[in-house]
């Protein structure tokens, strides 16, 4: 009897741990099937407590409770499986199934004298409920290919068939204590199956989020392309027509009015250049016409002229085709990286390198600024960069736009957007400080085989 008690207590501990895991999963994800799993395993623990009480007291009341809880555990496990497969709809006939363990346990314990007559209906009920539960998971496995469902289905079908040998093994005296250890293995296997289900769902959600992120990036770029075309084909053409009309007016205007018209024409030219700059930033035409390397080289040259930074660019003459989405994501990443160098680093130089490293197209941007965690350089350090302080202060708003004040280099919204774009094409973004000074941004995009 002591061996049976020890085995029952061990089974109770293992099942209680499984119930706790299922309760945690319900608390974490708020899914009904996890709640019913937790209730089922809690009933199983109470069932074990009832059999322990029967073994120690030999009271038939505890045996009655044990038999009722056994049947209800099987039914709750079945309902948990139906909740998982989204087929759980209450029907009045289910009430008869819930009443059966209560009625038959009373008949088997207090009315019938023969063990076989008492055990066979209960065992058939228990086996049928377990096999039905296993069939639900096997059907789900065939529909979805879920490995967790396959594990649960196989374990439950095996367990349901094992229930059928209970009257034989019990009559032969071979049930104790090996039956408890076998049930422990079944409970552990089901716990593993439930964990695999959770991991599969998390992996599925991650893939769905990746696809959603890629779709949003693509829609964002399509909208930018549409705006770029509208600005180029409509707004820019209107400004060009206005310039032509103003030129005609200037030729026939009085000398006193020509100066005013010249100023207006100058403003129109500024507006046209601004529109061209916006359309280029919205959708780089070089990326579509000349390819990734030429577009990146043009971006570096343009940014060098606008910002005053000394920027070097190194890239191979030929690159493997990584697709339009990945090329555009890499272009946007360099745009954001150079913008961060100009706005936040406080440096004077940046080195851009594009190369194939370990099967990935790698874009690396280094600067000689203050890194990620150092304090902004004081204005007095403008002298060390080749210009007196007075000259830096006397440049006014234009100089401030070319060399903004050094700001914090903590990860920004722009860096977050860069990570989302690169992640949408299965790439990675790393940002770290260099050992001496400055920072390094590394973007890696896998190259298709």
C-alpha positions in Angstrom: 0.0 0.0 0.0 2.9 2.4 0.8 4.2 2.0 -2.8 0.8 2.8 -4.1 0.6 5.9 -1.9 4.0 7.2 -2.9 3.2 6.7 -6.6 -0.1 8.5 -6.1 1.5 11.4 -4.3 4.2 11.7 -7.1 1.4 11.7 -9.7 -0.4 14.4 -7.8 2.7 16.6 -7.7 3.3 16.2 -11.5 -0.3 16.8 -12.4 -0.5 19.8 -10.1 2.5 21.3 -11.8 0.8 20.8 -15.2 -2.4 22.5 -13.9 -0.3 25.4 -12.7 1.4 25.8 -16.1 -2.0 25.8 -17.8 -3.4 28.3 -15.4 -0.4 30.6 -16.1 -1.0 30.2 -19.8 -4.6 31.2 -19.3 -3.6 34.2 -17.2 -1.1 35.2 -19.9 -3.1 34.7 -23.1 -6.8 34.6 -21.8 -7.7 31.6 -24.0 -10.6 29.4 -22.9 -8.9 26.1 -23.8 -6.0 26.9 -21.3 -8.6 27.6 -18.6 -10.3 24.2 -19.2 -7.0 22.4 -19.3 -6.2 24.0 -15.9 -9.6 22.9 -14.5 -9.2 19.4 -15.9 -5.8 18.8 -14.3 -7.0 20.3 -11.0 -9.9 17.8 -11.0 -7.3 15.1 -11.7 -5.3 16.2 -8.6 -8.5 16.1 -6.5 -9.1 12.6 -7.9 -5.7 11.5 -6.8 -6.4 13.0 -3.3 -9.6 11.0 -3.2 -7.9 7.7 -4.0 -5.2 8.5 -1.4 -7.9 9.1 1.2 -9.6 5.8 0.2 -6.3 3.9 0.6 -5.7 5.3 4.1 -9.3 5.2 5.4 -10.9 2.4 3.3 -14.1 4.5 3.2 -16.3 3.8 0.2 -17.3 7.4 0.1 -13.8 8.4 -1.0 -13.9 5.7 -3.7 -17.2 7.2 -4.9 -15.7 10.7 -5.1 -12.7 9.2 -7.0 -14.8 7.6 -9.6 -17.0 10.7 -10.2 -13.9 12.9 -10.5 -12.3 10.5 -12.9 -15.3 10.7 -15.3 -15.5 14.5 -15.0 -11.8 14.9 -15.6 -12.2 13.0 -18.9 -15.1 15.2 -19.9 -13.4 18.5 -19.1 -10.3 17.3 -21.1 -12.7 16.7 -24.0 -14.3 20.1 -23.6 -10.8 21.7 -23.5 -10.0 20.0 -26.8 -13.3 21.2 -28.3 -12.5 24.8 -27.1 -9.1 24.6 -28.7 -10.5 23.5 -32.0 -13.3 26.2 -31.9 -16.0 23.5 -31.9 -17.2 23.9 -28.3 -20.9 24.6 -28.4 -23.0 23.5 -25.4 -25.8 21.0 -26.2 -28.4 19.6 -23.8 -27.2 16.1 -24.5 -23.9 16.9 -22.8 -25.7 17.2 -19.5 -26.4 13.5 -19.6 -22.7 12.8 -20.1 -21.9 14.9 -17.1 -24.5 13.1 -14.9 -23.4 9.6 -16.0 -20.2 9.4 -13.8 -22.3 10.5 -10.8 -25.1 7.9 -11.3 -22.9 5.0 -12.4 -20.4 5.5 -9.7 -23.1 5.1 -7.1 -24.5 2.0 -8.8 -21.1 0.4 -9.2 -20.0 1.0 -5.6 -23.2 0.7 -3.6 -25.4 -1.6 -5.7 -23.3 -4.0 -7.8 -21.2 -6.8 -6.2 -19.2 -8.0 -9.2 -16.1 -6.0 -10.1 -16.4 -6.6 -13.9 -20.0 -5.4 -14.1 -19.1 -2.3 -12.2 -15.9 -1.5 -14.0 -16.6 -2.2 -17.7 -19.3 0.6 -18.3 -17.1 3.2 -16.4 -14.0 2.1 -18.3 -15.8 2.3 -21.7 -17.1 5.8 -20.9 -13.6 6.9 -19.8 -11.9 5.4 -22.8 -14.5 6.8 -25.3 -14.1 10.3 -23.9 -10.3 10.1 -24.1 -10.3 8.7 -27.6 -12.7 11.4 -28.7 -10.3 14.0 -27.3 -7.4 12.4 -29.1 -9.3 12.3 -32.4 -10.0 16.1 -32.1 -6.3 16.8 -31.9 -5.4 14.3 -34.6 -7.9 16.0 -36.9 -6.4 19.4 -36.1 -3.0 18.0 -36.9 -4.1 16.8 -40.3 -5.6 20.2 -41.1 -2.8 22.4 -39.8 0.3 20.3 -39.5 0.7 21.2 -35.8 3.3 19.1 -34.1 1.8 19.9 -30.7 -1.6 18.6 -31.8 0.0 15.5 -33.2 1.7 14.8 -29.8 -1.5 15.4 -27.9 -3.5 13.3 -30.2 -1.1 10.3 -30.1 -0.8 10.5 -26.3 -4.6 10.7 -25.8 -5.3 7.8 -28.2 -2.7 5.7 -26.4 -4.1 6.7 -23.1 -7.7 5.9 -24.2 -6.7 2.4 -25.3 -4.8 1.9 -22.1 -8.0 2.6 -20.1 -9.5 -0.6 -21.7 -7.0 -2.8 -19.9 -7.9 -1.5 -16.5 -10.4 -4.3 -15.5 -8.0 -7.0 -16.6 -4.9 -5.6 -14.9 -6.8 -4.6 -11.8 -8.3 -8.1 -11.5 -4.8 -9.6 -11.9 -3.4 -7.3 -9.2 -0.9 -5.8 -11.7 -2.2 -2.3 -11.6 -0.4 -1.0 -8.6 1.9 0.9 -8.6 2.9 0.7 -12.3 -0.4 2.2 -13.4 0.4 5.4 -11.6 3.8 5.7 -13.2 2.3 5.1 -16.6 -0.3 7.8 -16.0 2.6 10.2 -14.9 4.2 9.6 -18.3 0.9 10.4 -20.0 0.5 13.6 -18.0 4.1 14.7 -18.7 3.7 13.9 -22.5 0.5 16.0 -22.6 2.2 18.9 -20.8 4.9 18.8 -23.5 2.3 18.8 -26.2 0.6 21.8 -24.7 3.9 23.7 -24.5 4.7 22.8 -28.1 1.2 24.2 -29.1 2.0 27.5 -27.4 5.4 27.7 -29.0 3.9 27.0 -32.4 1.3 29.7 -31.9 3.9 32.3 -30.9 6.0 31.4 -34.0 2.9 31.7 -36.1 2.1 35.1 -34.6 5.7 36.2 -35.2 5.4 35.3 -38.9 2.1 37.0 -39.2 3.5 40.2 -37.7 6.4 40.0 -40.1 4.1 39.7 -43.0 2.0 42.6 -41.7 5.0 44.7 -41.2 6.2 44.0 -44.8 2.8 44.8 -46.2 2.6 48.1 -44.3 6.1 49.1 -45.5 5.1 48.2 -49.1 1.9 50.2 -48.8 3.9 53.1 -47.3 6.3 53.1 -50.3 3.5 52.8 -52.8 1.9 55.9 -51.3 5.3 57.7 -51.4 5.6 56.8 -55.1 2.1 58.0 -55.8 2.8 61.4 -54.1 6.1 61.7 -55.9 4.5 61.1 -59.3 1.7 63.6 -58.5 4.2 66.3 -57.4 6.4 65.7 -60.5 3.7 65.4 -63.1 1.3 68.0 -61.7 2.6 70.4 -59.2 6.1 70.8 -60.7 4.5 71.3 -64.2 2.3 74.1 -62.8 5.3 75.8 -61.3 7.2 75.5 -64.6 4.2 77.1 -66.4 4.1 79.9 -63.8 7.8 80.5 -64.4 7.3 80.7 -68.2 4.4 83.2 -67.8 6.5 85.3 -65.4 9.4 85.3 -67.9 7.1 86.5 -70.6 5.8 89.3 -68.3 9.3 90.2 -67.3 10.4 90.7 -71.0 7.6 93.1 -71.6 7.6 94.8 -68.2 8.9 98.2 -67.4 12.4 98.5 -65.9 11.1 99.3 -62.5 9.0 96.1 -62.4 11.8 93.8 -63.7 13.6 93.7 -60.3 10.4 92.5 -58.6 9.7 89.9 -61.2 13.3 88.7 -60.9 12.8 88.1 -57.2 9.6 86.3 -57.9 11.3 84.1 -60.5 14.0 83.4 -58.0 11.4 82.2 -55.5 9.8 80.1 -58.2 13.2 78.5 -58.9 13.5 77.8 -55.2 10.1 76.2 -55.1 10.8 74.0 -58.1 14.1 72.8 -56.5 12.3 72.1 -53.3 9.7 70.0 -55.1 12.4 68.1 -57.0 14.2 67.4 -53.7 10.9 66.2 -52.1 10.1 63.9 -55.0 13.6 62.5 -54.9 13.3 61.8 -51.2 9.9 60.3 -51.6 11.0 57.9 -54.3 14.6 57.8 -55.5 14.5 57.6 -59.3 18.1 56.3 -59.5 17.1 53.2 -57.6 14.7 52.3 -60.3 16.8 53.4 -63.2 20.5 52.6 -62.3 20.3 50.1 -59.4 21.2 50.0 -55.8 24.9 50.9 -55.8 24.4 53.9 -58.1 21.5 55.1 -56.0 23.5 54.8 -52.7 26.5 56.6 -54.3 24.3 59.5 -55.5 22.6 59.7 -52.0 26.0 60.0 -50.4 27.2 62.7 -52.8 24.0 64.7 -52.4 24.0 64.4 -48.6 27.7 65.4 -48.5 26.9 68.6 -50.4 23.9 69.4 -48.2 25.4 68.7 -44.8 29.1 69.6 -45.2 30.2 66.2 -43.8 33.1 64.4 -45.4 31.6 61.1 -46.5 33.4 58.2 -48.2 31.6 55.4 -50.0 32.9 52.0 -50.8 31.0 49.3 -52.7 31.7 46.4 -55.1 30.9 47.0 -58.8 28.3 44.2 -58.9 25.9 42.9 -56.3 23.5 40.0 -56.3 19.9 40.7 -56.8 18.2 41.1 -53.4 14.8 42.2 -54.7 13.1 45.6 -54.9 11.8 45.6 -51.4 15.2 44.9 -49.9 17.0 47.4 -52.1 14.5 50.1 -51.1 14.8 49.2 -47.4 18.6 49.5 -47.6 18.4 52.9 -49.4 16.0 54.2 -46.6 18.4 52.8 -44.0 21.3 54.8 -45.4 19.1 57.9 -45.6 18.2 57.6 -41.9 21.8 56.7 -40.9 23.3 59.7 -42.6 20.6 61.9 -41.2 21.4 60.7 -37.7 25.1 61.3 -38.2 24.4 64.9 -39.2 21.8 65.6 -36.4 23.1 63.6 -33.5 26.7 62.6 -33.7 28.5 65.9 -33.6 31.1 64.4 -36.0 32.7 65.7 -39.2 33.2 62.5 -41.1 31.3 59.3 -42.0 32.5 56.2 -43.8 29.9 54.1 -45.7 30.8 50.5 -46.8 28.6 48.1 -48.7 29.9 44.5 -49.0 29.0 40.8 -49.0 29.9 39.4 -45.6 29.1 35.8 -44.7 26.2 35.4 -47.2 24.6 38.7 -46.3 24.6 42.1 -48.0 26.1 44.4 -45.3 25.8 48.1 -45.1 28.1 49.7 -42.5 28.1 53.4 -41.5 30.8 54.7 -39.2 31.2 58.3 -37.9 33.8 60.1 -35.8 31.3 61.6 -33.4 30.9 61.1 -29.7 29.3 57.7 -29.8 26.1 56.6 -28.1 26.5 57.5 -24.4 28.9 60.5 -24.3 27.7 64.0 -23.5 27.3 66.5 -26.4 30.5 68.3 -27.4 30.6 72.0 -26.2 30.4 74.7 -28.8 34.0 75.6 -28.0 35.1 72.5 -29.8 34.1 74.1 -33.1 37.7 75.4 -33.2 39.0 71.9 -33.1 36.9 71.2 -36.2 38.7 73.9 -38.2 36.5 77.0 -37.6 36.5 79.7 -34.9 33.6 79.9 -32.5 32.7 83.4 -33.8 32.5 82.1 -37.3 30.3 79.2 -36.2 28.0 81.6 -34.3 27.9 84.2 -37.1 26.6 81.8 -39.8 23.0 82.2 -38.6 20.0 79.9 -39.3 21.5 78.5 -42.5 24.6 77.3 -40.7 22.5 75.8 -38.0 20.5 73.9 -40.5 23.7 72.5 -42.0 25.3 71.6 -38.7 22.6 71.3 -36.0 23.4 71.2 -32.4 24.6 67.8 -31.1 21.7 65.9 -29.6 21.3 62.7 -27.6 22.2 59.6 -29.6 19.7 57.3 -27.9 17.7 55.1 -30.4 15.1 57.3 -32.1 11.8 56.8 -33.9 13.8 56.9 -37.1 15.9 53.9 -35.9 12.8 52.1 -34.9 11.3 52.6 -38.4 14.6 51.4 -39.9 14.5 48.2 -37.9 10.9 47.6 -39.0 11.8 48.1 -42.6 14.9 45.8 -42.5 13.1 43.2 -40.4 10.3 43.1 -43.1 13.0 41.8 -45.5 14.4 39.4 -42.9 17.4 41.6 -42.1 18.9 42.9 -38.9 20.1 46.3 -37.6 22.9 46.7 -35.0 24.0 50.0 -33.5 27.1 50.2 -31.2 29.9 52.6 -30.2 33.4 52.2 -31.6 36.2 51.5 -29.2 37.9 54.9 -29.8 35.1 57.3 -30.7 32.1 57.5 -32.9 29.4 55.0 -33.6 28.8 52.2 -36.1 25.5 51.2 -37.7 25.4 47.8 -39.4 22.6 46.6 -41.6 22.6 43.0 -42.8 20.2 41.6 -45.4 20.4 37.9 -46.4 21.3 37.3 -50.0 19.1 34.8 -51.7 20.8 31.6 -52.7 
